[in-house]
Each structure stands twice: as C-alpha cells, then as structure tokens.
C-alpha cells in the first residue's frame, strides 16, 4: 500500500494568494490496495488516528486493485464503521499507478480532484 494524500480547497479560486483556513479544505487520502487483507485494519486504525488529530474534513478512498484475497470484504467492513471511507473496486489488477489514478479521478464528495 502506498497512500497518496491530496487536498482541495473548497474555494474555486485556487490561484488566490489569500490565506486559507484548514477547516475550509477537504483532505482525500487515496490508498491503493492489492491483497492487503492482513494489514488493512491496522493501517486504517493508524491513519484514522492521524486524521482525528487534524482540524479539517477528510476522507479515505480505498482502491481495491483486483485483489484475490479478502481485501474488498475488509474494506467494506471498515466502511460500515467509518463514514469517511469510500471504495473503488477495480475488476482486475492494474497496478498501483492506475489504482491511484482511479482513486484521484473519481468524484470525491461532490468535488472532482
């Protein structure tokens, strides 16, 4: 797993030099996962601890990259207890770069990254 963190201002003026409050940002953590059923629960606990300490809205986008184990089921179980979790399920293993791209270019909470 190689998590990627992207943030997007809610303002449409991204060229502005004015100071932006972190509370006005959405942080998207995109996590490609391939056969990661054993490590996902601990990873999620750790990333959740970090996100809880931050003063901004966040989501975690798990991308199941065609896993042959129970990765998808583990992610679905995590999502039941954490509303910040979104899932992208790829039909086969495309590799971490494509999985990361799939997570970045999906519609994220009504905003496109």
C-alpha positions, 0 to 999 in steps of 0.5 A: 500500500502506498497512500497518496494524500491530496487536498482541495480547497473548497474555494474555486479560486485556487490561484488566490494568494489569500490565506486559507483556513484548514477547516475550509479544505477537504483532505482525500487520502487515496490508498491503493490496495492489492491483497492487503487483507492482513494489514488493512485494519491496522493501517486504517486504525493508524491513519484514522488516528492521524486524521482525528488529530487534524482540524479539517474534513477528510476522507479515505478512498480505498482502491481495491486493485483486483485483489484475490484475497479478502481485501474488498470484504475488509474494506467494506467492513471498515466502511460500515464503521467509518463514514469517511471511507469510500471504495473503488473496486477495480475488476482486475489488477492494474497496478498501483499507478492506475489504482491511484489514478482511479482513486484521484479521478473519481468524484470525491464528495461532490468535488472532482480532484 
